[in-house]
Structure formats: structure tokens, C-alpha cells
Amino acid sequence: MADSARSSSDHHALGVHGPDALHRRGLMLILSSPSGAGKTTIARRLLEHDAEIAMSVSVTTRSPRPGEVEGKDYHFVDRAEFDRMVEDNEFYEWAEVFGHCYGTPKAQIRARLKEGLDTLFDIDWQGTQQLYQKAEADVVRVFILPPSIEELRRRLTGRGTDSAEVIAARMARAQAEISHWDGYDYVVVNDNVDACYGQICQILAAERLKRARQTGLIGFVRELTRG
């Protein structure tokens, strides 16, 4: 299927709202998976074909890498500013990794939720737990599994960029991450990337239609029942 045709059908499947649609509250869609399960491909396709969802932009204390853009890839701050944000409870979740801090800022995401726009998160199970504890009603958690451990090993080996020791470490980490599958609302198996993407589109469409997210519904029904 050509990208242009897929884009049209994807928008229909995802339930993108027309001008007469009821207003809804946005949601926070978390995609988690072990390395090699295809999460990045799925996320990229969602962002390409759905105007109502955007990637969460984290705050970090590390320096920009070549080509990275402030506000698009990350919000870059120094450690003092990051510590102030932690102290002022401005993050949904944050962590220190290899000497650098990363955090998910509340303000921008809350503004998007209010506008009926969704935010996509590519985070691990620990970040998922933190986010869910802070914003349970707005969070939708999806875990992507590989079809088998053998296929996961084949995908990681097929990259041709890592040593046997690195691949072994990645496999061990992947199996540890998979053990947390039951902390998610939905679990999908990525045996075929198109089928997996379609399932996640269905999940997103259904979650967008949940009654609790239809903020314009009460007034609409009230008008229907007058008379």
C-alpha cells in the first residue's frame, strides 16, 4: 500500500476527529518493548500518520548531540535547573542514567491533554510505573512482545553492529523487561509489523472513544434529552 493511501486509511482507523466531533480529553500512550521488538518502527509510523499524537519531549541535563534541536529532541537544561524542577514537582517521572538526568515535564503534556491531543511515550517499565502513579486516568500502557526469543536474537544479531558479549547482555536485559508484561493494559505480539501497527491503531481508537474522555458528552446528551 502506498504511503498516501495508508495515511488516509490510518486516519480513519485511528478515529481522528472531524470539525463536528465532540471534544475529548487527550491521552498518554506508552509503548514499551525489549530492544529489537519493533517499537521504534511502530512509533515512527504513528507519528507520521496521526496528527493528533506527538512524541513526548524530555528534559535532560546532557549536552546536545550533533543535529539535535532544542524543543524537538529534548529540552536541554543544566543540573541546577533540573534539580529546581524536581524540587518544584514539575516532572511526571525522572531518572538519572549514566550521569545525566532525564525527566518528563508535566506542563506541556497537561496542556495537550486539555486540548484533546495525545502524547506518545517510549519508556521502560520503571518509567511506566512512575507515569501511571501520577496520571493513571490519562495513561494507556501497551507492551510489544517479539514472536519468540529466537527471533529477537536474530533481529539483534542481524544489525551487525554489536559484539557477542553486547548481544548477550541485550538478550538478558530483554528477558528481564519482558517479565514485566503484566503491568500493562495491552500486550501485542509483533510477528508482522503491519498487523502489530494495526492492532495499536485499534487500541488508540478505542481508548479515544472511552466515555470518560468525551468531555463534551454531558452537555451534548443534556441537549438531546431536553424537550
Contacts in CASP RR format, 6 or more apart in sequence:
PFRMAT RR
TARGET T0000
AUTHOR 0000-0000-0000
METHOD contacts of the structure
MODEL  1
MADSARSSSDHHALGVHGPDALHRRGLMLILSSPSGAGKTTIARRLLEHD
AEIAMSVSVTTRSPRPGEVEGKDYHFVDRAEFDRMVEDNEFYEWAEVFGH
CYGTPKAQIRARLKEGLDTLFDIDWQGTQQLYQKAEADVVRVFILPPSIE
ELRRRLTGRGTDSAEVIAARMARAQAEISHWDGYDYVVVNDNVDACYGQI
CQILAAERLKRARQTGLIGFVRELTRG
1 9 0 8 1.000
6 49 0 8 1.000
7 48 0 8 1.000
7 49 0 8 1.000
10 49 0 8 1.000
10 50 0 8 1.000
10 201 0 8 1.000
11 49 0 8 1.000
11 50 0 8 1.000
11 51 0 8 1.000
13 198 0 8 1.000
13 201 0 8 1.000
13 202 0 8 1.000
13 205 0 8 1.000
14 49 0 8 1.000
14 50 0 8 1.000
14 52 0 8 1.000
14 201 0 8 1.000
14 204 0 8 1.000
14 205 0 8 1.000
14 208 0 8 1.000
15 205 0 8 1.000
15 208 0 8 1.000
15 209 0 8 1.000
16 50 0 8 1.000
16 51 0 8 1.000
16 52 0 8 1.000
17 24 0 8 1.000
17 52 0 8 1.000
22 214 0 8 1.000
22 215 0 8 1.000
22 216 0 8 1.000
22 217 0 8 1.000
22 220 0 8 1.000
23 116 0 8 1.000
23 214 0 8 1.000
23 215 0 8 1.000
23 216 0 8 1.000
24 116 0 8 1.000
24 208 0 8 1.000
24 213 0 8 1.000
24 214 0 8 1.000
24 215 0 8 1.000
24 216 0 8 1.000
25 113 0 8 1.000
25 114 0 8 1.000
25 116 0 8 1.000
25 138 0 8 1.000
25 213 0 8 1.000
25 215 0 8 1.000
26 112 0 8 1.000
26 113 0 8 1.000
26 114 0 8 1.000
26 115 0 8 1.000
26 116 0 8 1.000
26 117 0 8 1.000
26 118 0 8 1.000
26 138 0 8 1.000
26 208 0 8 1.000
26 213 0 8 1.000
27 113 0 8 1.000
27 118 0 8 1.000
27 119 0 8 1.000
27 138 0 8 1.000
27 139 0 8 1.000
27 140 0 8 1.000
27 207 0 8 1.000
27 208 0 8 1.000
27 213 0 8 1.000
28 56 0 8 1.000
28 109 0 8 1.000
28 113 0 8 1.000
28 118 0 8 1.000
28 119 0 8 1.000
28 121 0 8 1.000
28 131 0 8 1.000
28 135 0 8 1.000
28 138 0 8 1.000
28 139 0 8 1.000
28 140 0 8 1.000
29 53 0 8 1.000
29 118 0 8 1.000
29 119 0 8 1.000
29 120 0 8 1.000
29 121 0 8 1.000
29 140 0 8 1.000
29 142 0 8 1.000
29 204 0 8 1.000
29 207 0 8 1.000
30 121 0 8 1.000
30 123 0 8 1.000
30 128 0 8 1.000
30 131 0 8 1.000
30 139 0 8 1.000
30 140 0 8 1.000
30 141 0 8 1.000
30 142 0 8 1.000
30 184 0 8 1.000
31 39 0 8 1.000
31 42 0 8 1.000
31 43 0 8 1.000
31 120 0 8 1.000
31 121 0 8 1.000
31 122 0 8 1.000
31 142 0 8 1.000
31 144 0 8 1.000
31 200 0 8 1.000
32 39 0 8 1.000
32 122 0 8 1.000
32 123 0 8 1.000
32 124 0 8 1.000
32 125 0 8 1.000
32 128 0 8 1.000
32 141 0 8 1.000
32 142 0 8 1.000
32 143 0 8 1.000
32 144 0 8 1.000
32 177 0 8 1.000
32 184 0 8 1.000
33 39 0 8 1.000
33 143 0 8 1.000
33 144 0 8 1.000
33 145 0 8 1.000
33 146 0 8 1.000
33 177 0 8 1.000
33 190 0 8 1.000
34 146 0 8 1.000
34 152 0 8 1.000
34 173 0 8 1.000
34 174 0 8 1.000
34 175 0 8 1.000
34 177 0 8 1.000
34 178 0 8 1.000
35 156 0 8 1.000
35 170 0 8 1.000
35 173 0 8 1.000
35 174 0 8 1.000
36 146 0 8 1.000
36 152 0 8 1.000
36 155 0 8 1.000
36 156 0 8 1.000
36 174 0 8 1.000
37 144 0 8 1.000
37 145 0 8 1.000
37 146 0 8 1.000
37 152 0 8 1.000
37 174 0 8 1.000
37 190 0 8 1.000
38 144 0 8 1.000
38 190 0 8 1.000
38 193 0 8 1.000
38 196 0 8 1.000
39 122 0 8 1.000
39 144 0 8 1.000
40 122 0 8 1.000
41 193 0 8 1.000
42 144 0 8 1.000
42 190 0 8 1.000
42 193 0 8 1.000
42 196 0 8 1.000
42 197 0 8 1.000
42 200 0 8 1.000
43 55 0 8 1.000
43 120 0 8 1.000
43 122 0 8 1.000
45 197 0 8 1.000
46 53 0 8 1.000
46 120 0 8 1.000
46 197 0 8 1.000
46 200 0 8 1.000
46 201 0 8 1.000
46 204 0 8 1.000
47 53 0 8 1.000
47 54 0 8 1.000
47 55 0 8 1.000
47 120 0 8 1.000
50 204 0 8 1.000
52 116 0 8 1.000
52 117 0 8 1.000
52 118 0 8 1.000
53 117 0 8 1.000
53 118 0 8 1.000
53 119 0 8 1.000
53 120 0 8 1.000
53 204 0 8 1.000
54 112 0 8 1.000
54 117 0 8 1.000
54 118 0 8 1.000
54 119 0 8 1.000
54 120 0 8 1.000
55 119 0 8 1.000
55 120 0 8 1.000
55 122 0 8 1.000
56 104 0 8 1.000
56 109 0 8 1.000
56 119 0 8 1.000
56 120 0 8 1.000
56 121 0 8 1.000
56 122 0 8 1.000
57 71 0 8 1.000
57 72 0 8 1.000
57 73 0 8 1.000
57 74 0 8 1.000
57 75 0 8 1.000
57 105 0 8 1.000
57 108 0 8 1.000
58 74 0 8 1.000
58 75 0 8 1.000
58 102 0 8 1.000
58 103 0 8 1.000
58 104 0 8 1.000
58 105 0 8 1.000
59 74 0 8 1.000
59 75 0 8 1.000
59 76 0 8 1.000
59 77 0 8 1.000
59 82 0 8 1.000
59 85 0 8 1.000
59 91 0 8 1.000
59 94 0 8 1.000
59 101 0 8 1.000
59 102 0 8 1.000
59 103 0 8 1.000
59 104 0 8 1.000
59 105 0 8 1.000
60 74 0 8 1.000
60 75 0 8 1.000
60 76 0 8 1.000
60 77 0 8 1.000
60 100 0 8 1.000
60 101 0 8 1.000
60 102 0 8 1.000
60 103 0 8 1.000
61 76 0 8 1.000
61 77 0 8 1.000
61 78 0 8 1.000
61 79 0 8 1.000
61 82 0 8 1.000
61 100 0 8 1.000
61 101 0 8 1.000
61 102 0 8 1.000
62 74 0 8 1.000
62 76 0 8 1.000
62 100 0 8 1.000
63 76 0 8 1.000
64 70 0 8 1.000
64 73 0 8 1.000
64 74 0 8 1.000
64 76 0 8 1.000
67 73 0 8 1.000
68 74 0 8 1.000
70 76 0 8 1.000
75 105 0 8 1.000
77 85 0 8 1.000
79 101 0 8 1.000
82 94 0 8 1.000
82 101 0 8 1.000
82 103 0 8 1.000
85 91 0 8 1.000
85 105 0 8 1.000
86 94 0 8 1.000
90 105 0 8 1.000
90 106 0 8 1.000
90 107 0 8 1.000
91 103 0 8 1.000
91 104 0 8 1.000
91 105 0 8 1.000
91 106 0 8 1.000
92 103 0 8 1.000
92 104 0 8 1.000
92 105 0 8 1.000
92 106 0 8 1.000
92 109 0 8 1.000
92 130 0 8 1.000
92 131 0 8 1.000
92 134 0 8 1.000
92 135 0 8 1.000
93 103 0 8 1.000
93 104 0 8 1.000
93 123 0 8 1.000
93 127 0 8 1.000
93 130 0 8 1.000
93 131 0 8 1.000
93 134 0 8 1.000
94 101 0 8 1.000
94 102 0 8 1.000
94 103 0 8 1.000
94 104 0 8 1.000
95 101 0 8 1.000
95 102 0 8 1.000
95 103 0 8 1.000
95 126 0 8 1.000
95 127 0 8 1.000
96 102 0 8 1.000
104 121 0 8 1.000
104 123 0 8 1.000
104 131 0 8 1.000
109 119 0 8 1.000
112 118 0 8 1.000
112 119 0 8 1.000
113 119 0 8 1.000
113 138 0 8 1.000
118 204 0 8 1.000
118 208 0 8 1.000
121 128 0 8 1.000
121 131 0 8 1.000
123 131 0 8 1.000
124 177 0 8 1.000
125 177 0 8 1.000
125 180 0 8 1.000
125 183 0 8 1.000
128 141 0 8 1.000
128 183 0 8 1.000
128 184 0 8 1.000
131 139 0 8 1.000
132 139 0 8 1.000
132 141 0 8 1.000
137 212 0 8 1.000
140 185 0 8 1.000
140 186 0 8 1.000
140 203 0 8 1.000
140 204 0 8 1.000
140 207 0 8 1.000
141 183 0 8 1.000
141 184 0 8 1.000
141 185 0 8 1.000
141 186 0 8 1.000
142 184 0 8 1.000
142 185 0 8 1.000
142 186 0 8 1.000
142 187 0 8 1.000
142 188 0 8 1.000
142 200 0 8 1.000
142 203 0 8 1.000
143 180 0 8 1.000
143 181 0 8 1.000
143 183 0 8 1.000
143 184 0 8 1.000
143 186 0 8 1.000
143 187 0 8 1.000
143 188 0 8 1.000
144 187 0 8 1.000
144 188 0 8 1.000
144 189 0 8 1.000
144 190 0 8 1.000
144 196 0 8 1.000
145 178 0 8 1.000
145 181 0 8 1.000
145 187 0 8 1.000
145 188 0 8 1.000
145 189 0 8 1.000
145 190 0 8 1.000
146 152 0 8 1.000
146 155 0 8 1.000
146 174 0 8 1.000
146 189 0 8 1.000
146 190 0 8 1.000
147 189 0 8 1.000
147 190 0 8 1.000
147 191 0 8 1.000
149 171 0 8 1.000
149 175 0 8 1.000
152 171 0 8 1.000
152 174 0 8 1.000
153 167 0 8 1.000
153 171 0 8 1.000
156 162 0 8 1.000
156 167 0 8 1.000
156 170 0 8 1.000
156 171 0 8 1.000
157 167 0 8 1.000
162 170 0 8 1.000
181 187 0 8 1.000
186 203 0 8 1.000
188 196 0 8 1.000
188 199 0 8 1.000
188 200 0 8 1.000
188 203 0 8 1.000
189 196 0 8 1.000
190 196 0 8 1.000
207 213 0 8 1.000
211 217 0 8 1.000
END
